[in-house]
Amino acid sequence: MAVVEKTPRRGEKRISLGRRSRATRGSGGLSLLFFVAFAIKIYLDGNWNVAIANFALDYVVGSMVLILEWVLIIFGIPIAIGVVWWIRHETKKRVTEIAS
């Protein structure tokens, strides 16, 4: 759905696709969570005063994988419990509707 608009100054045409790009919408906060978790991990490892350029690639990748695992554990367990509860709730509701 492309829309052609005229700009008021020079009469030039501009094409607007109707949606903003991902870069203008922002990251949604997940990158902030990873940054804070990475800063905490650096502090706990004792590398707080070390320049980022001196970090080995395997340290950074290993840290990100560990942070991803912890985020999945911290948020995944409550989400899994909620999904199991919702499924049980829906099946009980359907069983009572069928029995009625």
C-alpha positions as semicolon CSV with decimal commas, in nm:
position;residue;x (nm);y (nm);z (nm)
1;M;0,000;0,000;0,000
2;A;0,218;0,284;-0,126
3;V;0,090;0,637;-0,099
4;V;0,234;0,914;-0,315
5;E;0,229;1,254;-0,148
6;K;0,342;1,594;-0,264
7;T;0,560;1,796;-0,033
8;P;0,431;2,150;0,016
9;R;0,756;2,328;-0,074
10;R;0,883;2,217;-0,413
11;G;0,610;1,993;-0,542
12;E;0,836;1,688;-0,524
13;K;0,672;1,351;-0,485
14;R;0,744;1,134;-0,183
15;I;0,646;0,770;-0,147
16;S;0,521;0,659;0,192
17;L;0,480;0,285;0,251
18;G;0,252;0,334;0,549
19;R;0,473;0,169;0,810
20;R;0,773;0,303;0,990
21;S;1,095;0,110;0,975
22;R;1,219;-0,100;1,264
23;A;1,495;0,151;1,332
24;T;1,247;0,428;1,409
25;R;1,025;0,213;1,633
26;G;1,293;0,132;1,888
27;S;1,416;-0,196;2,028
28;G;1,145;-0,265;2,281
29;G;1,362;-0,295;2,590
30;L;1,513;-0,638;2,533
31;S;1,847;-0,488;2,437
32;L;1,842;-0,277;2,755
33;L;1,782;-0,593;2,959
34;F;2,078;-0,765;2,791
35;F;2,300;-0,459;2,843
36;V;2,220;-0,441;3,214
37;A;2,270;-0,816;3,254
38;F;2,603;-0,797;3,066
39;A;2,717;-0,507;3,287
40;I;2,627;-0,709;3,600
41;K;2,813;-1,013;3,467
42;I;3,122;-0,805;3,390
43;Y;3,111;-0,662;3,742
44;L;3,069;-1,005;3,903
45;D;3,356;-1,148;3,694
46;G;3,586;-0,870;3,812
47;N;3,637;-0,723;3,464
48;W;3,478;-0,387;3,544
49;N;3,797;-0,183;3,491
50;V;3,903;-0,369;3,176
51;A;3,851;-0,197;2,841
52;I;3,585;-0,355;2,624
53;A;3,835;-0,381;2,338
54;N;4,040;-0,620;2,550
55;F;3,756;-0,871;2,593
56;A;3,808;-1,194;2,404
57;L;3,536;-1,288;2,158
58;D;3,470;-1,618;2,333
59;Y;3,418;-1,430;2,663
60;V;3,158;-1,198;2,507
61;V;2,979;-1,478;2,321
62;G;2,985;-1,705;2,625
63;S;2,852;-1,422;2,840
64;M;2,567;-1,354;2,599
65;V;2,474;-1,723;2,581
66;L;2,475;-1,745;2,962
67;I;2,264;-1,428;2,989
68;L;2,019;-1,566;2,732
69;E;1,990;-1,888;2,932
70;W;1,919;-1,697;3,253
71;V;1,662;-1,474;3,084
72;L;1,487;-1,780;2,941
73;I;1,486;-1,947;3,283
74;I;1,366;-1,638;3,471
75;F;1,090;-1,551;3,224
76;G;1,025;-1,897;3,077
77;I;0,922;-2,074;3,396
78;P;0,643;-1,828;3,486
79;I;0,527;-1,822;3,123
80;A;0,519;-2,204;3,113
81;I;0,322;-2,215;3,439
82;G;0,075;-1,961;3,298
83;V;0,032;-2,154;2,973
84;V;-0,027;-2,483;3,160
85;W;-0,280;-2,311;3,389
86;W;-0,459;-2,155;3,091
87;I;-0,476;-2,489;2,905
88;R;-0,616;-2,666;3,214
89;H;-0,866;-2,384;3,266
90;E;-0,985;-2,400;2,903
91;T;-1,014;-2,780;2,902
92;K;-1,217;-2,776;3,226
93;K;-1,444;-2,511;3,078
94;R;-1,500;-2,715;2,762
95;V;-1,567;-3,034;2,960
96;T;-1,833;-2,859;3,170
97;E;-1,992;-2,711;2,854
98;I;-2,006;-3,053;2,688
99;A;-2,147;-3,219;3,001
100;S;-2,423;-2,958;3,033
